[in-house]
Amino acid sequence: MRIAVTGRTGQVASALIEQGRRAGYEIVALSRPELDLSCPSSVLPALEAARPDVVVSAAAYTAVDKAESERELAFAINSTGAGAVAEAARAMGLPLLHLSTDYVFDGKLGRPYREDDTTAPTGVYGASKLAGEQAVLAAHGGNSAVLRVAWIFSPFGGNFVKTMLRLAADRDEISVVADQIGSPGNAFDIADGVLRVADNLVGGTVPSQRGVFHMAAGGEASWADFAEAIFAASAARGGPFARVRRITTAEYPTPASRPANSRLDSSRIAVAHGVTLPPWQEALAQVIARLQPAG
């Protein structure tokens, strides 16, 4: 199977390229300049040249805080650009997987979010991603799956794990927010889930395999819990360690607000596609080992 992936350098795209090729898939990674989501006219020619069996829309504007001052660009990429990918996939008769985020919710619910819970983004990034979901479903809802993921970490790009390890190399104590909770998601596990869903879509779907799905790892943690686990795993391999000072969101103001509850209920994707991601703790140990090879 030949898969076109947009967003070549993103965490999930990078993991998907690696995992997919290892598993025997043909992966065509598309990014600027051949496919530029801020220039919708570039999308269809790039996908036609790639000749895929399925499209994975992983490219996005992900600078959560910067989006507050770059609203037009965030919406151009995450909404208009995502819609252009969906329209191109529909025109080519191809199934589409589109990656979205927990930031479409306001985080005020007292349990893990289900797909049919009310969306209420609190910042520009979340609003742009929600608009992207809506554009995808409007353009290609008959043969697409929107996958919401959260708290992604990996050996690639910038993410919380790499930031904590970098800070721990210079500090004995790091202040980390303890009143935001979620399920850290390993990009490699997410990539495996994407491949499973792609197989199902290409093989011919039933209605229950299309639409919006949550795909989160097992277990949950606060950012402070996550940081403590990172430092423990790092120290076990002789890497940097720091004490965690647990603080509140109010003590760490940012331009964009974050959901206090980013937990996602992944029951629907388990039933519809047979996808269940492993506990985040297992994945963390694997990523730390990749970032800190023995010797």
Secondary structure, DSSP 8 states (H G I E B T S, - for coil): -EEEEE-TTSHHHHHHHHHHHHTT-EEEEE-TTTS-TTSGGGHHHHHHHH--SEEEE------TTGGGG-HHHHHIIIIIIHHHHHHHHHHTT--EEEEEEGGGS-S--SS-B-TTS-----SHHHHHHHHHHHHHHHHHGGGEEEEEE-SEE-SSSS-HHHHHHHHHTT-SEEEEE-S-EE--EEHHHHHHHHHHHHHHHHT---GGGSEEEE---BS-EEHHHHHHHHHHHHHHTT----EEEEE-GGGS--SS---SB--B--HHHHHHH-----BHHHHHHHHHHHHS---
